[in-house]
Amino acid sequence: MAEEIKSSGQDKQTQGDVVKGDFSTILIGVGTLLDSTMAPLSKIVSQALDSLTVVAKQILEGVNSSLGNKK
């Protein structure tokens, strides 16, 4: 009887460890997936902002030169 209780307790502990291991594996997988998805997206956003900065600078230079010519 005591051995049955010990073995059932060990089985529960082993199953709990497996569940914890599976959960951590899932979390690591999700984190890796998000990381691999976000890296290219952040690069695209950065390039878009750089392009907008160049366009804004050109617009401001155009406005500045047209106002400078009217004086």
N, CA, C and O of each residue as an XYZ file, in Angstrom:
284
protein
N       0.822     -1.187      0.000
C       0.000      0.000      0.000
C       0.865      1.249      0.000
O       0.604      2.198     -0.739
N       1.887      1.239      0.828
C       2.767      2.407      0.893
C       3.518      2.584     -0.422
O       3.775      3.706     -0.859
N       3.865      1.463     -1.045
C       4.572      1.545     -2.319
C       3.661      2.110     -3.417
O       4.120      2.843     -4.293
N       2.369      1.763     -3.364
C       1.427      2.285     -4.356
C       1.308      3.804     -4.235
O       1.250      4.515     -5.238
N       1.272      4.288     -2.997
C       1.173      5.729     -2.767
C       2.441      6.422     -3.265
O       2.364      7.472     -3.902
N       3.600      5.843     -2.980
C       4.857      6.418     -3.446
C       4.916      6.464     -4.966
O       5.294      7.480     -5.550
N       4.541      5.354     -5.605
C       4.638      5.307     -7.063
C       3.646      6.261     -7.713
O       3.969      6.878     -8.728
N       2.447      6.399     -7.154
C       1.474      7.327     -7.743
C       1.938      8.769     -7.529
O       1.700      9.623     -8.383
N       2.588      9.046     -6.419
C       3.138     10.384     -6.179
C       4.264     10.697     -7.148
O       4.385     11.829     -7.618
N       5.083      9.711     -7.447
C       6.172      9.920     -8.400
C       5.626     10.125     -9.805
O       6.157     10.935    -10.564
N       4.570      9.401    -10.158
C       3.958      9.560    -11.475
C       3.412     10.976    -11.642
O       3.585     11.597    -12.691
N       2.757     11.477    -10.605
C       2.216     12.838    -10.676
C       3.340     13.856    -10.820
O       3.215     14.820    -11.575
N       4.425     13.645    -10.107
C       5.548     14.575    -10.184
C       6.165     14.544    -11.584
O       6.508     15.590    -12.133
N       6.303     13.378    -12.148
C       6.864     13.244    -13.485
C       5.952     13.908    -14.511
O       6.429     14.608    -15.405
N       4.657     13.696    -14.390
C       3.717     14.325    -15.316
C       3.754     15.841    -15.170
O       3.670     16.558    -16.167
N       3.875     16.334    -13.955
C       3.968     17.778    -13.735
C       5.226     18.351    -14.359
O       5.198     19.440    -14.933
N       6.336     17.621    -14.250
C       7.580     18.077    -14.861
C       7.464     18.117    -16.374
O       7.977     19.028    -17.025
N       6.782     17.113    -16.930
C       6.601     17.074    -18.386
C       5.747     18.253    -18.831
O       6.047     18.882    -19.846
N       4.689     18.559    -18.090
C       3.820     19.678    -18.443
C       4.594     20.978    -18.358
O       4.481     21.825    -19.245
N       5.382     21.150    -17.299
C       6.184     22.360    -17.169
C       7.188     22.462    -18.303
O       7.401     23.543    -18.852
N       7.795     21.359    -18.651
C       8.759     21.352    -19.744
C       8.102     21.685    -21.069
O       8.653     22.447    -21.863
N       6.933     21.123    -21.313
C       6.216     21.406    -22.553
C       5.794     22.868    -22.614
O       5.885     23.503    -23.665
N       5.333     23.398    -21.489
C       4.898     24.793    -21.454
C       6.070     25.732    -21.720
O       5.937     26.700    -22.469
N       7.214     25.446    -21.111
C       8.374     26.303    -21.345
C       8.853     26.182    -22.787
O       9.315     27.162    -23.372
N       8.747     24.997    -23.359
C       9.120     24.827    -24.768
C       8.193     25.634    -25.666
O       8.641     26.253    -26.631
N       6.917     25.629    -25.352
C       5.960     26.424    -26.124
C       6.277     27.908    -25.990
O       6.271     28.634    -26.985
N       6.553     28.365    -24.775
C       6.874     29.781    -24.571
C       8.131     30.186    -25.327
O       8.183     31.261    -25.924
N       9.133     29.334    -25.301
C      10.369     29.630    -26.029
C      10.088     29.685    -27.528
O      10.602     30.556    -28.230
N       9.275     28.757    -28.013
C       8.913     28.754    -29.434
C       8.153     30.001    -29.839
O       8.424     30.582    -30.890
N       7.202     30.419    -29.011
C       6.436     31.633    -29.297
C       7.350     32.855    -29.260
O       7.243     33.736    -30.113
N       8.243     32.911    -28.281
C       9.186     34.024    -28.200
C      10.094     34.088    -29.413
O      10.354     35.171    -29.939
N      10.574     32.949    -29.857
C      11.422     32.905    -31.046
C      10.647     33.341    -32.281
O      11.167     34.074    -33.122
N       9.404     32.888    -32.389
C       8.568     33.265    -33.518
C       8.320     34.770    -33.537
O       8.428     35.409    -34.584
N       7.989     35.332    -32.375
C       7.768     36.779    -32.299
C       9.037     37.554    -32.621
O       8.990     38.573    -33.310
N      10.164     37.074    -32.125
C      11.432     37.742    -32.382
C      11.768     37.729    -33.867
O      12.183     38.747    -34.421
N      11.592     36.591    -34.506
C      11.908     36.495    -35.932
C      10.915     37.286    -36.777
O      11.247     37.692    -37.891
N       9.712     37.511    -36.273
C       8.721     38.308    -36.994
C       8.958     39.794    -36.781
O       8.831     40.585    -37.716
N       9.299     40.178    -35.563
C       9.433     41.590    -35.244
C      10.706     42.211    -35.811
O      10.716     43.400    -36.127
N      11.761     41.444    -35.944
C      13.020     42.001    -36.446
C      12.860     42.567    -37.860
O      13.257     43.709    -38.090
N      12.298     41.821    -38.814
C      12.117     42.412    -40.147
C      11.123     43.570    -40.153
O      11.302     44.542    -40.886
N      10.071     43.466    -39.332
C       9.096     44.555    -39.273
C       9.717     45.836    -38.746
O       9.440     46.921    -39.258
N      10.551     45.715    -37.732
C      11.191     46.920    -37.189
C      12.155     47.518    -38.201
O      12.315     48.737    -38.259
N      12.797     46.675    -38.996
C      13.694     47.170    -40.036
C      12.904     47.929    -41.101
O      13.340     48.982    -41.566
N      11.743     47.396    -41.486
C      10.892     48.059    -42.476
C      10.399     49.399    -41.949
O      10.408     50.393    -42.675
N       9.970     49.432    -40.697
C       9.491     50.681    -40.098
C      10.627     51.702    -40.039
O      10.418     52.882    -40.317
N      11.805     51.257    -39.684
C      12.956     52.148    -39.622
C      13.271     52.731    -40.991
O      13.538     53.927    -41.107
N      13.243     51.905    -42.024
C      13.511     52.394    -43.380
C      12.433     53.372    -43.840
O      12.736     54.362    -44.507
N      11.180     53.099    -43.487
C      10.089     53.994    -43.856
C      10.242     55.349    -43.178
O      10.015     56.389    -43.798
N      10.628     55.336    -41.904
C      10.832     56.599    -41.193
C      12.016     57.378    -41.765
O      11.971     58.606    -41.846
N      13.065     56.676    -42.157
C      14.205     57.337    -42.790
C      13.776     57.996    -44.104
O      14.178     59.121    -44.400
N      12.964     57.296    -44.881
C      12.481     57.846    -46.148
C      11.614     59.078    -45.905
O      11.732     60.075    -46.619
N      10.748     59.010    -44.902
C       9.904     60.161    -44.576
C      10.738     61.350    -44.124
O      10.398     62.496    -44.418
N      11.819     61.086    -43.416
C      12.702     62.163    -42.980
C      13.339     62.850    -44.178
O      13.439     64.077    -44.211
N      13.769     62.073    -45.155
C      14.376     62.642    -46.364
C      13.359     63.481    -47.124
O      13.676     64.583    -47.574
N      12.139     62.970    -47.271
C      11.085     63.702    -47.976
C      10.739     64.990    -47.240
O      10.591     66.041    -47.864
N      10.610     64.916    -45.918
C      10.287     66.111    -45.133
C      11.394     67.154    -45.264
O      11.110     68.348    -45.355
N      12.631     66.721    -45.276
C      13.755     67.654    -45.425
C      13.702     68.328    -46.796
O      13.946     69.530    -46.902
N      13.388     67.568    -47.842
C      13.291     68.137    -49.185
C      12.146     69.144    -49.271
O      12.283     70.190    -49.906
N      11.017     68.829    -48.633
C       9.881     69.761    -48.632
C      10.265     71.051    -47.924
O       9.992     72.142    -48.424
N      10.901     70.930    -46.756
C      11.297     72.125    -46.014
C      12.321     72.959    -46.781
O      12.270     74.189    -46.749
N      13.247     72.297    -47.466
C      14.223     73.038    -48.272
C      13.534     73.754    -49.427
O      13.901     74.879    -49.768
N      12.535     73.107    -50.033
C      11.775     73.743    -51.109
C      10.986     74.948    -50.615
O      10.968     75.992    -51.266
N      10.343     74.808    -49.482
C       9.579     75.930    -48.902
C      10.535     77.059    -48.540
O      10.244     78.231    -48.782
N      11.665     76.707    -47.966
C      12.631     77.713    -47.555
C      13.174     78.467    -48.775
O      13.299     79.691    -48.743
N      13.489     77.752    -49.823
C      14.038     78.423    -51.012
C      12.977     79.278    -51.708
O      13.292     80.350    -52.224
N      11.727     78.816    -51.728
C      10.675     79.622    -52.379
C      10.349     80.863    -51.545
O      10.054     81.918    -52.107
N      10.397     80.756    -50.235
C      10.181     81.946    -49.399
C      11.376     82.887    -49.469
O      11.219     84.106    -49.409
N      12.561     82.321    -49.597
C      13.750     83.149    -49.712
C      13.791     83.927    -51.009
O      14.331     85.033    -51.044
N      13.237     83.380    -52.074
C      13.230     84.063    -53.365
C      12.207     85.192    -53.407
O      12.381     86.149    -54.161
N      11.151     85.098    -52.618
C      10.109     86.118    -52.628
C      10.488     87.360    -51.831
O       9.851     88.402    -51.988
N      11.484     87.279    -51.001
C      11.846     88.431    -50.167
C      12.442     89.456    -51.004
O      12.822     90.516    -50.506
